[in-house]
Every structure is written in structure tokens, then in C-alpha cells.
């Protein structure tokens, strides 16, 4: 049985709210779930911010037993600090070397020593 942590929609038309649920991967989006581990409201509330509530211990438990988060849930968990942020790939422009972080090589080459110019 493959378990996923994903969003299950509830709420009215045009006013979505989501539950973060641990569910078997073959069940429907709003179908049977194993456990509710949080909630998420994408619409800003009275304070102007999106609402998010998580049961941190239960989310960490499900991740430890092998549950895979869906892409939207993965972004939510990164923002909450449960998952580490993915490493950002370095931007390499045409003609620059790919090793040793090419941008630093260009800076080091263009740096002039003030003692040698005086």
C-alpha cells in the first residue's frame, strides 16, 4: 500500500478549503483517508494571510514511514520548515565554465590588487 500526503478539497463553490490527508494513493481525491494531518485555506483571511494548520508530529510520522507528499503539499511543507528546501541550481551563462562556480572565477579575475596598481 503506497501512502500519499495530499490535499482533499472541501468548502463551497469558489471558496476552496483543503485538508492535508494521509491516504492510499489509489483512493479518490475526496475519498477515504487514513488520517487528517492539517488544513489549508488558500484565500486570504481577515488578516490578509492564507491559513495553514499542521499536526507536525503526525506529518513527520507519515513521512518517516514512507508516505510521499504530492507537489502542492511538498511546497507547503517546505514553507512550514518540515522539509528542507531543494538546492537551487547555479545559473551558468554561455561560454562560462561549469566547474568551481564560474561566476566566482570571473570575479576573481577582474579583481585588481590596490598594492600592485600604486
NORWO-V996913 format. One record per backbone hydrogen bond with DSSP energy under -1.0 kcal/mol. NH is the residue of the N-H (numbers start at 1). CO is the residue of the C=O. E is the energy in kcal/mol with one decimal. If there is no record, write none. Layout:
# NORWO-V996913
nh:NH co:CO e:E
nh:NH co:CO e:E
This chain:
# NORWO-V996913
nh:4 co:23 e:-3.1
nh:5 co:68 e:-1.8
nh:6 co:21 e:-2.4
nh:8 co:19 e:-2.5
nh:10 co:17 e:-3.1
nh:15 co:12 e:-1.4
nh:17 co:10 e:-2.2
nh:18 co:40 e:-2.8
nh:19 co:8 e:-2.6
nh:20 co:38 e:-2.0
nh:21 co:6 e:-2.9
nh:22 co:35 e:-2.8
nh:23 co:4 e:-2.8
nh:25 co:2 e:-2.9
nh:27 co:24 e:-1.6
nh:31 co:28 e:-1.0
nh:34 co:22 e:-2.9
nh:35 co:22 e:-1.4
nh:37 co:20 e:-3.1
nh:38 co:20 e:-1.0
nh:39 co:53 e:-2.7
nh:40 co:18 e:-2.9
nh:41 co:51 e:-2.9
nh:45 co:49 e:-2.2
nh:48 co:45 e:-1.4
nh:51 co:41 e:-1.3
nh:53 co:39 e:-2.6
nh:55 co:37 e:-2.6
nh:59 co:55 e:-2.4
nh:60 co:56 e:-2.5
nh:61 co:57 e:-1.8
nh:62 co:58 e:-2.5
nh:63 co:59 e:-2.3
nh:64 co:60 e:-2.0
nh:65 co:61 e:-1.6
nh:66 co:63 e:-1.0
nh:67 co:62 e:-2.7
nh:68 co:3 e:-2.2
nh:70 co:5 e:-2.3
nh:74 co:70 e:-2.7
nh:75 co:71 e:-2.0
nh:76 co:72 e:-1.8
nh:77 co:73 e:-2.7
nh:78 co:74 e:-1.9
nh:79 co:75 e:-2.1
nh:80 co:76 e:-2.0
nh:82 co:77 e:-2.0
nh:83 co:77 e:-1.3
nh:96 co:93 e:-1.9
nh:104 co:101 e:-1.7
nh:105 co:101 e:-1.0
nh:106 co:102 e:-1.7
nh:107 co:103 e:-1.7
nh:108 co:104 e:-2.4
nh:109 co:105 e:-2.0
nh:110 co:106 e:-1.8
nh:117 co:113 e:-1.2
